[in-house]
Amino acid sequence: MRLKIQKSMMVILAVTLVLFYVILSVILYNQNLSILRAEVRQEAKYICTAVNISGTEYLEQMDNIDESTRVTRIDADGSVLYDSRRDADTLDNHSGREEVKEALKNGEGEDVRRSVTVEKDLYYYAMLLDDGSVLRVSREVDSLASTALAMLPVIGGFAVLMIIFAMLLAKWQTARLIKPINELDLENPLDNDVYTELSPLLTAMDRQNKEKEAVSNMRKEFSANVSHELKTPLTSISGYAEIMKNGMVRPADIPVFSERIYKEARRLITLVEDIIKLSKLDEESVELEKQEVDLYDLTREIISRLAPQASQKNVRMELTGEPVKYTGIRQILDEMVYNVCENAIKYNNDGGRVTVWVGNTLEGPKISVADTGIGIPAEHHERIFERFYRVDKSHSKERGGTGLGLSIVKHGALLHGAKVSVESEPGKGTKIEMQF
């Protein structure tokens, strides 16, 4: 960045110097031409007046007096009658010269061109004499190129000094401009008092920092929760096993202890499986390809699998709707619907009902699961999708589950671009809708 700024400043200076050189050359050329015109016109008027008074003999007397000025007398037909530089008889007819034509027509005329005779750029000024002939006075004029070349040494020296000065100034200015950027407090971007142009970048950095902090806190909380959730069943398994090992259990109670160890082990396995699923969804490492799935048939299969659990709690399940096709990852869709339906059974009342509707809407395929269970207070609606979050911690373990089911639903919905909404009131049941 430092080199780019310095290079850009040097390029700007170089372009400025070149433009300055060209403009100054044009100005000096026009100024020199203007001064020359005034001098030649004045000189021509003096000579014209002298010739009108003294006759053409005056021209013969002024030969070789001023070698820088060329004087020519031309007849009305264009033939040269006198020339201070050349023999008049050797010169071509001048009737076609622009200044001569203007002088014959208007009394005076002028032109700037390269002379074929002397092979130099000349300024010509012509005046009509009293005898009808034309007196022309000309003087050599520097061309624009020669004016520019004459200025080159001065401008070149000036340019070198300017470039050296500009390099030092660019180095100092670049260091001054970059210093606030080098001293940015990246941990607290909005606390930096720097350029307004950096505000969008600093705002984005601050937002990114907050997101990273939130993710970091979430991971810490998740790690703590995982440790706690894993420790609980392991402690139970270890405790029961130790009691059995030490022979402190009556033979009649061994089946009871074995069943408890089995349940805790199953809970541990389920928890690990759910954690693995969430990790894959977090990392978007799900390698399964999308396929066309009939959501109605999928839901009917899930309800059949959940029938034993529903029967245990005396919960009646109903499925209504219509076949609807959706292209997605079948395994993830299965886990989403399964977890929502399983929760509807777990947190239902004895003798309750779970109503599932699957069908197409104007916004796309939808799955709606409603239960007549305990319900969820409004303040918990947003948090139930957090990992290990439980509304009623005191009874959650009695009902089973890992606390990760709805987190899997949320991540699966994100993976499919779906939206999950919750409607619930304590004592009036819960409705969860998945809009694809």
N, C-alpha and C positions, 0 to 999 in steps of 0.2 A: 504493500500500500504506500509506504514511504517513497519508494522508487517511482511508482506510478504518478504520485503527486508532483514529485520533482521533475519528472520527464514532461508532464503536461504543462507545468509552469514554464519550462525551457522552450517547449514547442510554441506556446503562446507568445513568449518574448521574441522568438525567432520570426514568427509570422508578423508580429507588430513591427519589428525592425525593418523587415523587407517592405512592408506597406509604407512605413515612414520614409524609407529611402526612395521608393517610387514616387510617392506624393511630393516629397521635397524636390526631387529632380524635375518633375513637371512644373512645380511652382517656380523654381529658379529659371527654367527654360522660358516660361511665359514672361517672367519678370525681365530677363535679359533681352528678350525679343521686343518687349514693350519699350524699354529704354533705347534700344537700337532704332526702332521705328521713329521714336521722337527725334533722335539725333539726325537720322537720315532725312526725314521730312523737313527739319529745320535747315539742314545744309542745302537741300534741294531748293528750298524757297530763296535762300541767299543767292545761290548760283543763278537761278531763273531770273531773279530781279536784276542781277548784274548783267546777264546776257541781254535782257530786254533793253537795258540802258546803254550798255557799251557795245553791243553787237556780239557776234559769234567769235570775234577775235579774242574775247575774254577767255574762251575755252582754251585757246592755244597757249595763252600766258600762264594758265594754271596747271599745265602738264607736269607731272612728277612732283607736285607739291604735297599731295596726300595720297600715298600709295595704298592706304587701306580703303579708300573710297574710289569707286569706278564711276566715271561719268560718261554717258553716251547720249549723242543727239541723233534723233531718228526723224526722217522725213515722213510726211503724211502718207506716202505710199509704202512705208515700211523699210526703205533703204537706209542704211546707216551712214550718216554724214560725218560723225566724229565719235571716237572712242578713246578714252584716256589710257587704256591698257593695250589695245590692239590696233592694227592698221584697219581703217574703216572699210577698205576695198576687199579685205579678206573675210568679212563677216557676212553671214546670211541675212536675208530679208527678215525684219523683225515685226512684220505686220500681224503675225499670229501670236505675238507675246500678249499675255493677258493684261499686264499693266499698261501696255501701249494702246491696246484696244479701248480700255477704260478711259485713259487720258484723252484720246481723240473724241470719245463720246461724251465724257463728263467733265473734262478739264484736269482730272487727276486719276491715278490708279496705282495699285500696289499688288505685289505677289511675293510668295516665298517658294523657291524651288532650287533644284540643283542645276547649276550652270554647266552646259556642255562645253562652253569655251574655256572656263577656268577649272572645271571639275570640282566645284565646291558648292555648298549650300549658301545662297545669297538672298538677301532681302532687297526687292526692287521697289522703287517709288518713282513714278513718272508724272510730269506736269506739262501742260500745253503752253508753248511759248507764243508770244504775240505774232510771230511770223507763220504760225500754223504748224511748225515742227514740234516734236516732243523731246523734252529733256528728261533723261532718266538717270537717277542716282542709285547705286547699289553698293552694298557692303556685306562682307562675309558674316554669316551668322552661325553660331555653334548649334549643331543638331542636338536633339534630345539625348541621343546615345552619348555624344561627346560630353554633354553637360553632366550626365550620370557618371561617366568614367572619371571626369575631373573631380567629382565629389567622393569617389570611391575610397581613396586613402583616408580621408577625414571620417567618413561614415564607418569604414572598416575599423579604424582605431576606436571610435566611439562604441561600436558594436562589441568589440572585445572587452572593453571596460564594463559595458552594461551586462554582458554575459557573466563575467566574473562576479560582479555585484549581485546579479540575479541568482547565481548558484549559491552564494553565501546566504542571501535572503531566503531562497527556497528551502535550504537546509534548516535554517532557523525556524521559518514559518511552519514547515512540515513537522518538526519536532514539537513545536507549540501546539499544533492541531492534534497530533496523535497522542500527546501526553495524557489528556483526560480519558482517552479510550484505553490506553495501557493501564491506567489506574482504576478502571471500573471495578466496583464491588459486585462480582457476579452472584454472590449469595443474596444480596439485597439490591437488585437492579434499579428499582424505582427510587432508591435513596441517592442515586448518582445525579449530580448537577452538571449535565453535559448538554450537548447540542439537541435542539428540538427534533431534528431529523432522525435521531436515534430513539425517540420515544416509542414508536411502534415495535422496534426490536427489543427494547428493554421491557416493554409491557409483555411481549411474547415470552421473553426469558423468565419474567416473574411468574407468569401463568404456568410455564413449564416446570419451574422450581416447585411451585405449589402442588402441581400434579405429581411430581416425583416424590415430594414429601408425603403426600396423601397415600401414594402407592407404597412407600416405605413403611408408613405407619400401619397400613392395611396388612402388609406382609408380616410385620412384627406381631400384630394382633392375631393374625392367622396362625403364625408359628406358635404363639402362646396357647391359643385355643386348641390347636392340633395336639400339642404336648399334653394339655389337660384332658382332652377327650380320649387320647390314647392311653394315658396313665390310669384312668378310671377303670376300664374293663380289665386292663393288665393287672391292676392291684387286686381286683375281685378274683380273677383267675388264680393269681399267685396265692391269695389268702385261702381260698377254698382248697387248692391243691396242697398247701402246707398242712392244713388241718387234717386232710385225708392221709397225707404222708406220715404224720405223727400218730396216726391211729386214734384220733380224738373223735371220730365219727362212728356212730353205731351202724352196723351193717344195714339196718332198715332205712337209714338216712342217706346212704351212698347214692342211690338213684336221684334223690333231690339235689344233692351237691353236684352230681355229674350233669344234671340238667342245667343248673345255674352256670357251671363252667362252659357248657356247650353254648348257652345263650350269649354269654359275654364274649366268647370266641367268635360267634357269628356276628355279633355287633361290631367287634373289632375288624373282622374281615370286610364287612359292609362299609365301615368308616374308611378303611384304606382304599377300597375300590372307588368310593365317592371322591376321595382326595385325588386319586390318580385321574379320574374323569375331569375334575375341575382344573387340574394342572394342564392337561391336554387342551382343554378349552381356552385357558388363559394364554397358552403359547400358540394357539391356533395350529396345533400339530395334528389335528384330526385328519387322518389320511384317507378316510372313506370317501368314495365318490358319491355325488348326488344322483338320485334316481327318482322316478315318478312313484309317489306313494299315495295310496287311497287312505286319507285320514280317517274316514268312517270305519273301514275294515281294520285299520291299525288300532283304533280306539276300542272296537268290539273285542279284539284279541286281548288287549290290556285288561278290560273289564272281566274277561273270562279268567285271566291269571289272578286277578285280585278277588275273585269270588270267595275263596276260602277265608280271607281276612274279613271281608264284608259279612260273611255268615257268622264268624266268631263274634262280631260286635252287633249282630242282628241288624245290619244296615242294608237297606234295599237299594239296588243300583238300577237306573233306567238310562237307556241310550236312545236318542231320537235324532232326526236330521236326515241327511241324504249323502250319497257317495260324493266325494270331492277330491280331485287330484291335485297334488302339490309336489313340486320337484325339490327334494331336500335329502339330508342324510338320515336314512331310516333309523339307525341306531340312536342318534341324538333325539329325533322326534319321538321315538319310543320312550326314552328316558324322561323327556319333558312331560308327556301325557301321563306316564306311569306315576311320576312323583306328585303331580297335582292331584290325580285321582286317589293315590295312596294317602295323601294328607287329608283329603275329604273324608276318608274312612276313619283314619286315626283320630282326628279331632271332631268326630261326629258324636252325637248322643246315642245311647243304646236305643235301638228301634228307629233310628233316623233314616234319612233318604239322601241319596246322591243322584242328581240329574245331570246327565251329560248330553250336550247338543253339538253336533258336527254338521257344518254346511257351508254354503257359499254366500257371501254378502257382497254389497256394492264395492267394498274395500278389499275384498279377497276372501280366501278360506278362513274360517274361524272355528275354534274349539272352545266351548263354554262349559265349565264344571261348577255346579252349584250344590251346596250341601246344607243341611239343617243343623249344623253343629254349633260349637260354643262361640264362634265368631271371633273377630279380631278388632280391638279398639282402634280408632282412627289414627292415633299417634304412632301406631306400629306398622301401618300399611306400607310405608316406604322402606322400612328396615327389615321386613320379613325375608327379603331376598339377600340379606347379608349372610356371610358364612357363619355358621354356628349360632345365629341369632334365634332366640326362642322367646316367644311372648310370655309363656308361663313356665319359668325355669323349674318351679317346684314339682310340676307334674310331667315335664317333658320326657324324663327318662322312663317313667311308668308307661308312657305311650310308645316308647321306642323311637327309632330314627336317629340320624346322625347330625341333624341341623344343617345339612348341606343340600337337601333336596331342592329347595326353591332357588338356591344359588346356581345349581345345575340348570334349572329351568330358565333362569335369567340369561346365563351365558349361552345356552342353546338358542334362545330367542335372538340374541345379538348375532350369533353365527348365521342365522337364517334371515336376519333383517326383520324379525317379527316384533310385535309389541305385546307386552303382558300387562294387564290391568287388574286391579283388585277392588271388589265392592264387599264390604263386610261391616256388621254391627254385632257387638257382644250379645249373645243369646238369640240372634236371628240368622245365624249361618253366614257362609262366605261364598262369593262367586268369583272365580278366577277365569279370565278370558285370554286366549292366545290368538291374536289377530295376525294372520300371515299376509 
